[in-house]
Amino acid sequence: MECFAVYADKIEGRIDPLYLKNILVLEKIKTKFSLVKLGSLLKHDVQYGANESAINGEPEKDVRYIRITDIDEFGNLKNNDWKTSQIIEKKYELNEGDILFARSGATAGKCFYYKNDYGKSIFAGYLIRFVFDEKKVNPKYIFYYSQSSHFKLWIITIQRPSGQPNINSEEFKSFKIPLPPLSTQNHIVQIMDNAYKIKKQKETEAKKLLNSIDEFVLNELGIKLPELKDRMVYIVDSDEIEGRIDPQFYKPDFKELKINLSKIKHKPLVDVIEFSSETWNQKDFFDNEFPYIEISEIDTLNGEIKNLVYYEKNKAPGRAKMIVREDDIIVSTTRPHRGAIAYIDKTKDGYIASTGFAILRNLKIQLNKKYLLFLLRTQLSLKQMLQRSSGGNYPAITIKELEKIIIPLPPLLIQRKIAEEVKGRMQKAERLQNEAKQLLEEVKGKVEKMILGE
C-alpha cells in the first residue's frame, strides 16, 4: 500500500487516488517552453465522429471509414480490415493535417495524423477530430508529442477508472503541451519523420523476408500454387464428391492444388501427428491467476504470441480449457486461412489456450517438427484449410477436416534444410523489426529531452 498527502486546493472534483497522485507529477513538468492548452491552438472547435456501422467496401472506389481499431500503437493506419459505411456525410470527411484522438476504450488517447495519401476518408464516433491553427502549431508536432511519456502519463491519469475508460473533448482540450517556436517544432517533426522513414524501411525489409518464405518452401518441394480464378460456374463430376456439397470446396484452383500435391510423397495430417485433447481442472492448476493464450494474440505474419491474457481462476472464460505443452503446435480453427499458428516453447509449457485452437503434439512418423510448423504457415496449407472451412464471412474448420490437410513429405535432409532456412529468415526479420522499434524509441527519447530537458 502506498500513502501520499494531497492538499485540499489540489482536488478538482475528483478523488480517485491514481488521478491525484499523477496530477502532482504532471504539475512538476520542467520545460523551457510555455505550457499551452490544446484547446487554445485550435482553428475551430473539435468534432465527434459519425455513428455509422462499418460495412465491407472497395478501396478503389469507396470512402474509407476509419475506426479506433484501424490505428496501430504508433498512429499508423492499418489495412487488414478496410471498411466503409452505408451513409457518407461530408461533414465527417478528413483533410490533410487533421488529428484524431481515441476517446473511449482500452486505447483511449491513441492519436492519428491524417494524410491525403490515405485516400478519401471519414471517421467513426469513438474518435474526436482536432483541427489546429498552423500559424500557431505544426499538427505533426502534436501527433509526435502524443507518443511522449508525458502525454501517456496524462492519458493514464485523466481517464476515469471504469470498465470502459473514457476521455471527453473538454479534457483533451485541457491538456497542456510544451509549445516551442514553430521553427523548433518543424525541426522536431523532421527528426521524427526521418526516424519513421527508417523504421518503415526496416519493417518493409522484414515483411519482404517473411513473405519470401512461401516461395522458398514451394520451390524446395517442387510445387506450384494454382492461380486464383474467381469462376462463378464450374462442373464437378459425381465421382469427385467427397460428402460435401458446398460449391467453394470444389473450386477449380483447389482441385488443381490437390492434383499438384498428389504428385509427391505425402500423408494427411492425422497420419503425421497426434491431436491433443488435454484439458485442465481449475482446482489443480495455478494458485490464483493463470496465463491464457487467445487466437487474437497470435501474430499471423511471424507466428509469435504477442501478449498473454491473465485471468483469475474463478473468472475464467468458458473457452479457456486446453492445456499446451512444450513443443506443441497450435492452429486456430477459426479463420484458419489467416495463419494464426504458433509454436509453444518451454516458457509456456502448461499454459492454458482457447478451445479455438487445435493442439498438435506427438509425431507419428519420423519428421522434422519445425518443418511441419513452417509448412502449416504457408499458403500451401492455408489454402487447404480455407477449402475445408465453412461459415461464410467467419469460416471455421473442424478437427475432422483439419486432419485431412495434405502434408508433403520430402526426405529428412530437405525438411531440415527448409526448417533451417525459414528459421534464419524469420530471425533476420525479427532483428530488423526490433531495430526499427529501438531506433524509434531512441529518437523519441532524444526529442523529449529537447522539449522537456534532462
N, C-alpha and C positions, 0 to 999 in steps of 0.2 A: 504494500500500500504506500502511496506517495501523498504527502501533505504539502500544501503551499497556501500562502495568505494572499487575499485579493482585497484591495481597498474598495469600499462601497461606491466611490465615484467612478470606478472602472467597470461596474456592472451596467450593461446597456440593455436590459430586458432579457438577458439570457443568463442562466445559472448552471449550465452543463459544464462540468469540470474541464473537459478537453478544450472547449472553447476558451474558457477563462485562462487556462494555463498557456495556450499557444498565443493568445492575443498579447500577453505580456512579452512573449518572444518577438512577435511581429512588430510591436511598437518600438523595439530597440534596434531595428534595422539601421545599419550605418551605410550611408552613401553620400557622395559629394554632390549628387544631383537632387533637384527638387522632387518631392513625392507628390504626384498629381493623381486625382481620382480619374478612373477610366471614363466616367460619365462626363467629365469636363473636356474630353478630347473628341467627342462625337460630332459628326457632321449633321446628323439628325437622330431622333430617338430610336431606341432599339426595337426589334420586331421578333415576335414569336413565329415559328414556322407553321406550315399547313398541317391540318389534322385529317390527312387522307390515308387510305390504305395503300400499301405498296403492292404493285402487280408486275408481272413479267412484261418486259418490253424489248425493243430492238435498239441497241446503242446507235446504230447508223441513222435512225430517223426520229426516235422518241426523245423526250426531255427526261433527263435523269432525276430521280427522287432521292436526295441524299439524306440518309438517316444516321443516327449515332453509331450504329454497328458498321457503317461503311468507312469509318475513320479509324485508323490504327493508332497505336500508342505514340507515334512520332508526328501525328497530324497529317499523315498521308492518306489519300483516297484509295481504298481497296476496290478491286474489280471482280471479286469472286462471287458477288451476289447482286448484279446490276438490276435495278428496279426503276420503274416509272410509276405514275399514279393515273387514275382514270380522269381526274379533274386537274388541269394545269392552270393556275391563276398567275397572271403576270406579276402581281404584287409580291410573289414569293421568288421571282426569278433572281438568281445571283449575278453579281457583277464583279469584275476584277478587283481584288483587294478587300472584298467583304470578309469579315471574320465571323465564324460561328463558334459559339460556346455551348457545350452539352450542359443542360440544366438539371438532368434527372438521371437516376440510376447509378450503377456501380462506377460508371466512367464520368460522373458529373465533373465539370471543369475541363474536360478534354477540349482542345482548341483546333480549329481548321481554318486555313487560309485558302480562299477560292481563287483559282486562275482560270481565265477563259479557255486555256488548253484542255480543261476537263470536259468541255462541251456544255451546251445549254442545260442548266440545272435549276431545280427548286429545292427547298429544304423542309424537313419534317418538324413537327411540333415540339419535340423534345430538344430542339436546338434554338438558340437565340442569335439573331443577326445583329452585329455591331458594324456600323459604317463610320470610320474615323475620318476626321478632317486632316488631309495630308499636308496642310500648311502647318499643322501642329505636331503630327506624329507620322512616322512610317508604319503602316499597318503590319508590315512583316516584322518590325521590331516588337510589336505587341505579341504577334504569333510566337516568335522565338523566346520572348520573355516568359510566355506561358509554360515553357518547359523548364524554367528555373526552379531551384529548390525553394526559393522564397514564395513563388506563386503556388507551388504544390502544397506547401505547408498551410498557406491561406485557404486553399480548397478543402483540405482535411479539417481545418478549424471551422470554417463558415458553414459547411453542410450540417444540417441537423441530424442528430443520432436517431435514425429510424430505419425501418425495413427498406425504405426507398429514399436514399439521400436526394436532397433537392437544393438547388441554389437558384433564387429568382433573379430577375433582371436588375432590380434595385441593388441587390447585394453585389452582383458583378460590377455595376457602375460605381460602387463604393470602394472597390479595390484601389489602393494607392500604389502606383507604379513609379519607379525612378525614371525621370524624363531628361535624358541628355539632350544637347543640341542636335538638330536634325543631321548635321554633318557626322556626328558621333554615332547616331542611330544608323545612318546609312553605312558607315564603316562596319558596325556590328552585323548588320544584315549581310554585307558582302562576305564577311568571315564565315557566318553560318551557312550562307548559300554555297560557298566553296566546300565546306565540310559535308553538307548534304549531297553535293555533287559526287564527291569521292566515295561517300557511303553508298550511293546508288550504283556507282561503277563496280564496287566490290560485290554488292549484292547481286548485280546483274551477272557478273562473272561466276558467282556461286550458283546462281539459278541455272546458268548455262551448263555448268558441270553436272548438276543434278539431272537436268533434262537430257543430257547426253547418255545417261546410264541405260535407258531403254534401247537405244540404237546399238550400243555396245553389246548388251546381252543378246539381243536378237541376232546380231551378226555372228556372235560366237556359236549360237545354236543353229545358225543357218536357216532362220525363219523370217519370212517377210509378212508383216501385218497387211491385211487387205485394206484398200482404200474404202472409206465410208461412202456408201451410196444410199442416199435417202429415198429409196423407192417406196411408193405408196402401194404398188401392186406387184406381187410375185407369186410364183407357183411352187407348191410343196407336194412332192409325191407322197402317197399314203404310207409307203414303207419308211419314210423319214420321220413320221410322227412318233414322238417319244413319250406319249401320255399327256402332253400339254397341247393346248390349242390356242395359246396367246400368240398373236402374229409376230411380236418382237422376237420371240425365241427362234423363229425360223428366218430371220432376215438374211439375205444373201451373203453379207460380209461375215456374219457369224458362221455360216455354212462353209465359206471359203477358209476361215481360220481353222475350223475343225479339220478340214482336208489337209491343210499345211501341217498341223500338229500330228496327224495320223502317219505322216511320212517318216517320223523319227521315233526313237525309242521313248516310251512314256508310260505313265501309270496314272490312274485317278488319285486325287489327294488322299482319299480314305485308305488306299493301299500303301501310302508313303509314311503317314504319321497318324498317331492316335489323337483323338479329340478328348480333352479332359472335361469332366462334368463335376469336378470337385467344388463343393460349396462350403460355406462356413456356418458355424453355430456362434452367434454373437456372444454367448456366455463363455466360450472357450478361447476367444481371441481378444487381445488388447485390453488395457486397463480402462481406458475411457474413450479417447478419440481413435479413429482408425483412418489410414490413408486410402483414398479411393481414386481409381483411375476411370475417368469418363471418356467417352468417344470424342467429345469436342476438344479434349486436351491433347489429342494426337496430331502432330504437325504432318499434314498429308504430303508435304514436299520432301521431308527427310526422315519421317518416321519417329521423330523424337517425341517423348512425353513432355509437354511444355510445363504443365503445372499439375500438382496433385490437390485434390479437394480433401479436407479433413472434416469428418462428421463425428458427432457424439454417438456412442453406440445406440442409445435409445431414440436417436433421431435419424437412423439410417434409412435412406430411401429404399423402396421395395426392390429396385434393380441392383442394389449393391450386394451381390450374392456370390460371385465367382472368386475363387482363390487362384492367384497366379504364382508360379514358381520360377526360380532362376532357370533361364534357357527356354522359357515358353515363348511362343509367337502368338500374339493376339491379333485377331482380324475382326474388324467391325462388320456386323451383318446388316447394319442399316446404312443405306447408300454406300455399299461396299466398293463401288467403282471409283469412289473418291480417294481410296488408298489409305484409310485410317488403319494402318497396320504397323505394329511395333514389336520390338524385342524386349524381353524382360531380363535385365541384368541382375546381379546378385544384390544390389542395393534395394531392389523392390521385391525380393523373394518374400512370399507370404502376404503381399498386399491384396486388397480387395478390388475387383473390377466389375464393371457393369455386365448385366446379362445380355447386353447388346453386342458382346464380343464372343467369338468362337475362340476357344483356347486350344492351341496345337502344342502337344507336349512331347511324347516319346516317339522317336523314329522307329518305323517298322522295317526299314531296309537300310543298307549302307548308303549314306547320303550326307553331303556337307550341309549342315543346318542353316548356315549363313547364306549359302546359295539359294536354299528354299525361301528364306526370308526375302532376299532381294528379288527373286523371281516373282513372288507373290505381289510385289510392289510395282512390277512392270505392267504395261498395257496388255501384254500377252495374257496375264492372269486377270487383270481388272476387267477386260472386255468379256471374258468368260463369266465373271461374277455378274456383270451387268446383264448378260444374256439370260442367266438363270435366276435373276431377281424378278420380283413382281411388286406392284404397288404404285404405279403411276409416277407422280412427282416425288414421292418418297419411297423409292424402291428398297426392298429388303430381300435378303437371301436366307433361306432356311439352311440348317446344318446339313440336311439331306442333299440339298442342291450344291452346297459348297463342297461336299465330299466328292462330287463328280468333276471338279475342276481338273483339267489335264495338266500334269506336271512333266515336262521334258526331262529325260534322264541321260545326259551326256556322260562320258567317262568321268570318274572322280577327279582326274587331273584337270579337266576342263571346268568342272564345278569349282575346284579350288582357285583356278585362275580367275574365273568370273567373280567369285566372292572377294578375293584379294583386291582386284581392280576396282570393283564397286566400292568396297570399304575405303580404299585410297581416295577415290573421287569424293566420297561423302566427307571424309576427314578434311580434305583440302577446302571443300565448300564451307564446312563448319568454321575453319580457321578464317576464311575470308569474311564470313558473317560476323564472327567475334571481333575481327579487326575493325570492321565497319562500325559496330556498336561502340567499341572502345574509343575509336577516333572521335566519334560524335560526342561522347561523354567528356573527353578531354577538352575539346573545343568549347563545349558548354561551360565547363569549369573555368576556363580562361576568360570567357565573355562575362560570366558572373563576377569575376574579380575586377574586370574593367568597370563594371557598374557599381558593385557593392563594396569593392576594396577587399583587402586580405582578411 
